[in-house]
Amino acid sequence: MRKALILVPAIFALAACQTANQTRTAGALTGAALGTNIAKNKGSNRISGAAAGAAAGLLAGEVVAQNRNADANQCRYRDAYGREYVANC
């Protein structure tokens, strides 16, 4: 339950970021915090847990940053040949 109380606000903070760099940073910081907490609960090295969590959070932040469009009325489409393009929804 305690992890859920940390995770839910972290997800909302990650989704609310405006720029790609802010999203990546929020992902890395959130991952580091969760990694430290998980490592502490398992009795493992907290620094290693923070590093692993930060790496995973950075990757998650990158995915969110790439898939987020600045304009809410824009959607990402893919044609039959695999090419991606952005157009109005």
N, C-alpha and C positions, 0 to 999 in steps of 0.2 A: 504494500500500500504506500509506503514511504517513497519508493521509487516512482510510483505513478504520480505522486504529488510533485515530484521534481520534473518528470518527463512531460506532463501536459503543458505547463507554462513554457517549457523550453521549446516545444513544437510550435506553439503559437508565436513565440518570439522569433523563431527561425522563419516562419511564414510571413511575418510582418515586415521583414527587412526590405528596404527599398532598392539598394544597389546590389550588384553581384558580389562585390567585395564584402559588403556588410553581411550578406547571406552566408558566404563562406566562413567569415569570422565567427558568426553566431553558431554555425554548425560545429566548428572546431572547439569553441569554448563549451558548448553544451556537451559535446562528446567527451571532452576532458573531465568535466564535472561528473558525468555519469560513469566514466571509466574509473575515476578515483573512488567513487562511492561503491561500485561493484567490487573493485579490488579490495577495498577495506573490509567489506562484508565477507569476502572469501578468505581473508587473511593473507592475501598476496601483496606484492610490492605495489604501493600506491602510485609511484612514479611511472612504472611500466603500464599500469592501468590507465593513467592519465594520457600517456603517449599513444596507446592503442585507441583509446576513446577519441582523442583529438584527430587522429588519422581517419577513423571511421566517420566522425562528424564532419570533417572537411570534405570527404567524398560525398556525403549526403548533402551538404551545403552546395557543392558544385552541381549536383544533379538538380536540386531545386533552382539554382541560379540559371542553369541552362534552359530549363523548361518554363521559366516565368517570362511572360511578355509584359512590356511596359504598359501597353494599352489593353484594358480588360476586354475590349471588343475584338481583339485579334486572336485567331486560332492557328495552330500549327497543323499543317496537312502534309500527307505523303502520297505521291502519285504511284502508279503501278511500277515505275522504274526505280523507286526508292528515293527519289529526290524530295526534299522537304521544302515547303514554302509557307509563308505566313499571309493570311488573308482575313477579311472580315468574317466573323462567325455567322 
